[in-house]
Amino acid sequence: MAIKSSSIDDGKVVVLEPKGSLIGGNETDELKEAINSLQNQGNTKLIIDLGDVTYLNSSAIGVLTVAHVSYAKRNGKMILCNVNKSISNIFLVTKLATVFLTEDKREDAIFAIGK
C-alpha cells in the first residue's frame, strides 16, 4: 500500500490518505513511518483522511494515538476525516471519540486545522 500524501497552505498542512485495512502489517508500519517522517521534518498540522480505510485494529489505533499525543506535545494538531461508520464505532467503543479530533469532510478538516 502506498500512502498518498499532499500538502496545503504552502506545505504547512499535510494530508495523508491511507487505503485498505490497517491491521498491524506493512500498511500500518508505512503509516507510522510517514507520520514519523513528517514529525521529524517539523510538521505541526496533519490531516489523516480515512475515507479509503475499510478497517483498523488495535495496532493502527496505537499508531494514531501515539501520533495524536506527539502532535499535542509539540503544540500541533492532528485531525481525522472521512471516518466511516464502522471505524467511528470503534472509536466510540474505545472512548477514543473523545480524544481524536474528527471532521466529516476533508474541507471541514482543512478549515478546522487552520484555526
PLY file of the C-alpha trace (Angstrom):
ply
format ascii 1.0
element vertex 115
property float x
property float y
property float z
element edge 114
property int vertex1
property int vertex2
end_header
0.00 0.00 0.00
1.30 3.42 -0.84
0.05 6.22 1.36
-0.85 9.25 -0.70
0.46 12.50 0.73
-0.36 16.06 -0.25
0.45 19.48 1.15
-1.73 22.53 1.53
-1.15 26.08 2.75
2.42 26.31 1.43
3.30 22.94 2.93
2.18 23.80 6.47
-0.69 21.29 6.38
-0.10 17.72 5.22
-2.87 15.29 4.29
-2.16 11.55 4.45
-4.52 9.12 2.72
-4.01 5.50 3.79
-6.05 2.83 1.98
-7.43 -0.59 2.77
-7.21 -2.34 6.12
-4.77 -1.15 8.76
-4.22 -4.36 10.70
-0.69 -4.19 12.02
1.28 -5.29 8.98
3.29 -3.37 6.41
0.43 -0.95 5.80
0.39 0.13 9.44
4.18 0.38 9.51
4.03 2.57 6.41
1.55 4.92 8.09
3.72 5.08 11.21
6.84 5.83 9.14
5.04 8.54 7.15
3.86 10.23 10.36
7.31 9.95 11.99
8.94 11.42 8.89
6.57 14.39 8.93
7.23 14.99 12.62
10.99 14.83 12.06
10.56 17.49 9.37
8.80 19.73 11.89
5.24 19.33 10.63
2.67 20.53 13.18
-0.57 20.23 11.18
-1.63 16.79 9.98
-4.89 15.57 8.49
-5.37 11.84 8.08
-8.13 11.11 5.58
-9.58 7.69 6.45
-12.08 7.68 3.57
-10.41 4.71 1.87
-9.67 2.77 5.06
-12.03 -0.17 5.48
-10.87 -1.45 8.86
-8.33 -0.78 11.56
-7.26 -2.82 14.57
-5.52 -2.06 17.85
-2.11 -1.71 16.17
-3.41 1.06 13.90
-5.26 2.68 16.79
-1.95 2.66 18.68
-0.19 4.41 15.76
-2.92 7.06 15.60
-2.90 7.55 19.38
0.90 7.94 19.57
0.75 10.41 16.67
-2.01 12.39 18.37
-0.06 12.61 21.63
3.12 13.58 19.81
1.42 16.37 17.86
-0.29 17.64 21.02
3.03 17.74 22.93
4.53 19.86 20.18
1.54 22.25 20.16
0.48 20.77 16.85
-2.82 19.49 15.61
-3.88 16.19 14.07
-7.37 15.73 12.62
-9.00 12.60 11.22
-11.57 12.99 8.47
-13.90 10.88 6.34
-14.17 8.32 9.12
-16.63 5.60 8.08
-19.33 4.23 10.38
-17.50 1.05 11.42
-14.31 2.93 12.35
-16.36 5.59 14.10
-17.99 2.82 16.15
-14.54 1.50 17.12
-13.63 5.00 18.35
-16.88 5.19 20.33
-16.44 1.79 21.98
-12.82 2.52 22.92
-13.73 6.05 24.11
-11.23 7.48 21.61
-14.02 9.55 20.06
-13.33 11.98 22.90
-9.59 12.03 22.14
-9.33 12.38 18.37
-10.41 15.49 16.54
-12.58 14.34 13.63
-14.38 16.03 10.79
-16.84 14.53 8.34
-15.24 16.05 5.23
-11.70 16.94 4.23
-12.74 20.55 3.58
-14.01 20.80 7.17
-10.73 19.35 8.48
-8.72 21.86 6.44
-10.80 24.70 7.86
-10.55 23.35 11.43
-6.80 22.81 11.33
-6.25 26.40 10.22
-7.84 27.81 13.39
0 1
1 2
2 3
3 4
4 5
5 6
6 7
7 8
8 9
9 10
10 11
11 12
12 13
13 14
14 15
15 16
16 17
17 18
18 19
19 20
20 21
21 22
22 23
23 24
24 25
25 26
26 27
27 28
28 29
29 30
30 31
31 32
32 33
33 34
34 35
35 36
36 37
37 38
38 39
39 40
40 41
41 42
42 43
43 44
44 45
45 46
46 47
47 48
48 49
49 50
50 51
51 52
52 53
53 54
54 55
55 56
56 57
57 58
58 59
59 60
60 61
61 62
62 63
63 64
64 65
65 66
66 67
67 68
68 69
69 70
70 71
71 72
72 73
73 74
74 75
75 76
76 77
77 78
78 79
79 80
80 81
81 82
82 83
83 84
84 85
85 86
86 87
87 88
88 89
89 90
90 91
91 92
92 93
93 94
94 95
95 96
96 97
97 98
98 99
99 100
100 101
101 102
102 103
103 104
104 105
105 106
106 107
107 108
108 109
109 110
110 111
111 112
112 113
113 114
